[in-house]
Amino acid sequence: MTDDSLEILWRGSDPAKFTALQAALRDESIPFWQTQVYDPAGGFLSSRPYYLEATPGFEIRVHSADLERANGALDWVETKEGAPMVSSGSSVGEHDQLDARQTLPHNWDSREATSEVWSGEDESMAEYLASALRENGIPSRIPDEPGHRARLCVRPADLERAKNIIREITQG
């Protein structure tokens, strides 16, 4: 029965790596358990409210019997992180949807973010998704609309890529 214990395979805050590792484990038919974790002490020296500074993170666990195979999948994902994401014959626009090497534009007007990419009741989820989009080079804003659902908006040019990233995070 010792093979039934769960071991931590990976813990981190990179949503792209989290999603890639999930896919690799599914490809290998390795059962896993995932959770989102938040470190509320992540920004304890900041002047901003603590709930805006909580450090989001992820954790993936596997059965101890599957740990060796799962580590192989993790190694594969980590080797792919540094590899170019364009295959032969692809255009530049066909990069991996979660390419975290993208950078935010320095001069962008938040009024340009008019396309709604997510809405819900959970403001902390909106903040988390905005952070994930920032990590992937997509600027966004959360309109301040008292009495309405939380919304996350991006520029129309970023809408399709942002939808794909949010789908990967919310649906796995």
N, C-alpha and C positions, 0 to 999 in steps of 0.2 A: 504493500500500500504506500510505500515511500514515493513511488512514481506519480502519485496523485497530487503532491504538493506543487504549488505554483511558485515559480521563480521569476524575478524581474529580469526581463531580457533587455529592455531599453527604457530610459527615462530622459526626457528632454523637452525643449520648447519649440522645436522646429516643426511646423505643421506639414511641410513638404516631406520631411524625412519620416514623420509619423505615418502619413498616408502611404508613402512608398514601402515602408516596412510592413504595413498591413497587407498590401497587395502581394508582396513577396511571400509572406506567410500563407496567404490564401492559395497562391500558386503552388506552394509546396504541400498543401493540405495539412498544415500544422495548426491545430486549434489554439486560439489565443484569447486573452481577456485584455480589454483596453479600458482606460479611464482618463478623464481629464482631471488634472489636479491644479490647484491654484495656491501660490505662496503669498499669503496676505502681507508678509513682511518684506516682500520684494522691493518696495519703494518706501521704506519707513523713514528715510531721511528727506524725502521729497516734501515740497510745500503743497503739492496737489493732494486731493482727498485720497485716502488709502485705497478705496475701492477702484480708483482709476489706475492705481499703480501696482495692483496685485499681479504677480508674475504668473502667466498662464503656462501650463505644461501638460505633458502627456506621459502615460506610463503603459507599457505593454508587458504582460506576463504570459508565460507558457508553462506547461507541465514540465517537471524536472526531467522526465524521460525524453522530452522533445527539445531540451535546451541545446544540445549539440547541433542538431539540424537547424534550429532557429538561429543560432549564432552564425551558421553558414549563410542564412538568408540575410542577416544583419550585415555581415561582411560584404555580401554582394551589393546591398543597397549603398553602403559606405564607399565602395569602389566606384559606383556609378555617380556619386555626388560630384566628383571632379571631372568626369568625362563630358565631352561636348554632347549636347542634346539634339543635334541635327543629324539626321541620317542622309545618306547620299540621295540626291534628287529632291531634297526638301527645300522649301523656301525658308527664309528667316522667320516668317510669321508662324511657322509650325513648330516652334520650340516647345519644350515641355511646359504644360500649363502652370506648373508650380515651381518654375525656375526662380529660386530665391536670390539669384545674383542681380536681378533687376533693381534699379535704384529709383527712388522717388524723384519726380521732376522738382527742380528748385523753385521755379516760378510757376505756380499754378493758382488759379482763382477758385476758391471753394464754391463760388456760385456756378461754376461749370459742372459740378457734381449734381446733376438733375435726374439721373436714371436710378430708380430704386432697384437695388440688387438683393435686399433682404428686409423683412419686417417681422416683428414679433413683440412679445410682452416683456422679454428679458433684456434690460438695458446693459447688463454686464456681458451678455452674449454679443450684443451689437458692438461693444467696445472691443471684445476679443476678436471678432471677425474683422473689425477695422484694423486692428493690430496685425492680423494675418495678411490682410491685403497690403498694408504698408511694407511688410517683410518681403512681399512679392512685387514691390515697385508700383503699386496702384494706390493713388491718393483717394481718399473718401471723406465723407462727412456724415454726421448724424444730426439731422435737422432738429432743432429745439422746438418741439410742438407740444406744449403742455396738454394733457388730456388725450393724446393720441398714442397709438402704438409706436414703439421704437422702430426707426427706419434707418437704413444704411444706404447712402447714395454714392454713386461714382460718376465719372465723366462718361458720356455715351460711347466714346471710343474704347473705353476699358470695360464696358458692360459684359461682353461675352466671356472674356478671360476671368473677370471677377465672379461671374456666375459659376464657372467651372471650379474655381478655387473654393468658393463657399459650399458648393455641392460636395466636393471632396471632404471638407471638414465636417459638415453636418450629417452626411450620409455614409461617410467612410468609404 
